[in-house]
């Protein structure tokens, strides 16, 4: 059974709704689990929002996200050590996809640069679900509540989507069609997580 699960995708992909429903379903089945999200620390979340509103340097924003993740990773490890399944709404691939897109043309190979900074300082998921949809659909579906408005631009989200799909290169990743219903996607995830135990 997979223990550390992450949902990724552009805003409006459905990842937040699916992660909540998965949490509820696993608990209904008697599985101890935790639902978390990034940014994890509310103080850093506020700081990121402030930086974005004043159009701060994208590199500064990237380091805020990564600092938050290093601390989040420590807490996730504690939950895993307690035998809990951890479901996270966003994790490391969000930084690679979003900040990688924002730093294009500013830094050579920005995703590789971001990985070098943080990769060895955090734990990594057993499974990353990328809920894939086109940016136009995502923007129409997104209620924008709790999201960072700066990132909600079609051209940027096209780059972000491309980054997500390029990141999904090993067996930890599963790309799911965000046009499917929430229940269809949820069932795929449950079968994948529980395997024969499901």
C-alpha positions as CSV (number, residue, x, y, z in Angstrom):
1,X,0.0,0.0,0.0
2,X,1.3,3.4,-0.9
3,X,1.7,5.7,2.1
4,X,2.8,9.2,0.8
5,X,0.5,10.5,-1.9
6,X,0.6,13.8,-3.7
7,X,-1.9,15.5,-6.0
8,X,-0.6,17.9,-8.6
9,X,-2.0,19.9,-11.4
10,X,-2.9,23.5,-12.5
11,X,-5.6,25.3,-10.7
12,X,-9.1,24.0,-11.7
13,X,-7.8,20.5,-12.3
14,X,-9.8,19.1,-9.5
15,X,-6.8,18.0,-7.4
16,X,-8.0,19.7,-4.1
17,X,-11.5,18.1,-4.4
18,X,-10.1,14.7,-5.2
19,X,-7.5,14.8,-2.4
20,X,-10.3,15.7,0.1
21,X,-12.6,12.9,-1.2
22,X,-9.7,10.4,-1.1
23,X,-9.0,11.4,2.5
24,X,-12.7,10.9,3.5
25,X,-12.9,7.5,1.7
26,X,-9.7,6.1,3.3
27,X,-10.9,7.2,6.7
28,X,-14.3,5.5,6.0
29,X,-12.3,2.3,5.3
30,X,-10.6,2.6,8.7
31,X,-7.3,3.8,7.3
32,X,-5.5,6.4,9.5
33,X,-4.5,9.3,7.2
34,X,-3.6,12.9,7.2
35,X,-4.7,15.5,4.6
36,X,-2.2,18.3,4.2
37,X,-1.3,21.0,1.6
38,X,1.3,23.4,0.4
39,X,2.2,26.1,1.3
40,X,2.1,24.3,4.7
41,X,3.1,27.0,7.1
42,X,0.5,29.8,7.3
43,X,3.1,32.5,8.0
44,X,5.0,31.5,4.8
45,X,1.8,31.3,2.9
46,X,1.0,34.9,3.9
47,X,4.6,35.9,3.0
48,X,4.3,34.3,-0.5
49,X,1.0,36.0,-1.1
50,X,2.6,39.4,-0.1
51,X,5.6,38.7,-2.4
52,X,3.3,37.8,-5.3
53,X,1.1,40.9,-4.9
54,X,4.2,43.2,-5.1
55,X,5.6,41.2,-8.1
56,X,8.7,40.1,-6.2
57,X,11.5,38.3,-7.9
58,X,10.4,34.8,-8.9
59,X,13.6,33.4,-7.4
60,X,12.7,34.9,-4.0
61,X,9.2,33.3,-4.3
62,X,10.8,29.9,-5.3
63,X,13.0,29.9,-2.2
64,X,10.0,30.7,0.1
65,X,8.2,27.7,-1.4
66,X,11.2,25.5,-0.9
67,X,11.8,26.6,2.7
68,X,8.2,25.8,3.5
69,X,8.6,22.4,1.9
70,X,11.7,21.4,3.9
71,X,9.8,22.1,7.1
72,X,6.7,20.3,5.7
73,X,8.8,17.3,4.8
74,X,9.9,16.9,8.4
75,X,6.3,16.9,9.6
76,X,5.3,14.4,6.9
77,X,8.0,12.1,8.0
78,X,6.7,12.2,11.5
79,X,3.2,11.3,10.3
80,X,4.6,8.4,8.2
81,X,6.6,7.2,11.2
82,X,3.3,7.0,13.1
83,X,2.0,4.7,10.4
84,X,-0.4,7.2,8.8
85,X,-1.1,7.6,5.1
86,X,-0.3,11.2,4.1
87,X,-2.2,12.9,1.3
88,X,-0.8,16.2,0.2
89,X,-2.4,18.8,-2.1
90,X,0.7,20.0,-3.9
91,X,4.3,19.2,-3.0
92,X,7.7,19.5,-4.7
93,X,6.6,19.2,-8.3
94,X,4.5,22.3,-7.9
95,X,7.7,24.3,-7.5
96,X,9.4,22.6,-10.4
97,X,6.4,23.2,-12.7
98,X,5.4,26.7,-11.6
99,X,8.6,28.4,-10.6
100,X,10.4,26.4,-13.3
101,X,8.1,28.2,-15.8
102,X,8.5,31.6,-14.2
103,X,12.3,31.3,-14.2
104,X,12.5,30.3,-17.9
105,X,15.0,32.5,-19.7
106,X,16.3,33.8,-16.3
107,X,18.2,30.7,-15.2
108,X,19.6,27.9,-17.4
109,X,17.7,24.6,-16.9
110,X,15.5,26.1,-14.1
111,X,13.9,22.8,-13.1
112,X,17.2,21.1,-12.6
113,X,18.5,24.1,-10.7
114,X,15.5,24.0,-8.3
115,X,15.9,20.2,-7.8
116,X,19.5,20.6,-6.9
117,X,18.7,23.1,-4.2
118,X,16.1,21.0,-2.3
119,X,15.9,17.4,-3.6
120,X,18.3,15.9,-1.0
121,X,16.7,17.8,1.9
122,X,13.1,16.4,1.6
123,X,11.4,13.0,1.5
124,X,9.7,12.0,-1.8
125,X,6.2,10.6,-2.5
126,X,5.3,7.0,-3.2
127,X,2.9,8.3,-5.8
128,X,2.3,11.6,-7.6
129,X,-1.1,12.0,-9.3
130,X,-1.0,14.7,-12.0
131,X,-4.5,15.7,-12.9
132,X,-4.1,16.9,-16.4
133,X,-6.3,19.5,-18.1
134,X,-5.8,22.3,-20.5
135,X,-5.4,25.8,-19.0
136,X,-8.5,27.2,-20.5
137,X,-10.7,24.6,-18.9
138,X,-8.8,24.9,-15.7
139,X,-9.4,28.6,-15.5
140,X,-13.1,28.2,-16.3
141,X,-13.5,25.6,-13.6
142,X,-11.3,27.2,-10.9
143,X,-13.2,29.1,-8.2
144,X,-9.9,30.8,-7.4
145,X,-10.5,30.6,-3.7
146,X,-7.3,30.1,-1.8
147,X,-5.2,30.2,-5.0
148,X,-2.4,32.6,-5.9
149,X,-4.0,34.8,-8.6
150,X,-0.6,35.7,-10.1
151,X,-0.2,32.2,-11.5
152,X,-3.6,32.2,-13.2
153,X,-2.6,33.3,-16.7
154,X,-3.1,31.1,-19.7
155,X,0.3,31.5,-21.2
156,X,2.1,30.7,-17.9
157,X,-0.2,27.8,-17.2
158,X,0.6,26.3,-20.7
159,X,4.2,26.2,-19.6
160,X,3.3,24.8,-16.2
161,X,1.3,22.0,-17.8
162,X,4.2,21.2,-20.1
163,X,6.5,21.1,-17.2
164,X,4.2,18.7,-15.2
165,X,4.0,16.3,-18.2
166,X,7.8,16.4,-18.6
167,X,8.4,15.8,-14.9
168,X,6.3,12.6,-15.0
169,X,9.1,10.4,-16.2
170,X,9.3,7.6,-13.7
171,X,7.0,5.0,-12.1
172,X,6.1,7.3,-9.1
173,X,3.9,9.3,-11.5
174,X,0.4,8.7,-12.8
175,X,-1.2,11.1,-15.2
176,X,-4.9,11.3,-14.9
177,X,-7.4,12.8,-17.4
178,X,-8.9,15.8,-15.6
179,X,-11.9,15.7,-18.0
180,X,-13.1,12.6,-16.3
181,X,-15.6,12.9,-13.4
182,X,-14.3,13.3,-9.9
183,X,-15.7,9.9,-9.0
184,X,-13.9,8.2,-11.9
185,X,-10.6,9.7,-11.0
186,X,-11.1,8.9,-7.3
187,X,-11.8,5.2,-8.1
188,X,-8.6,5.0,-10.2
189,X,-6.6,6.5,-7.3
190,X,-8.2,4.1,-4.7
191,X,-7.5,1.0,-6.8
192,X,-3.9,2.2,-7.3
193,X,-3.3,3.0,-3.7
194,X,-4.8,-0.2,-2.2
195,X,-4.0,-2.6,-5.0
196,X,-5.1,-6.0,-4.1
197,X,-6.1,-4.8,-0.6
198,X,-8.8,-2.6,-2.2
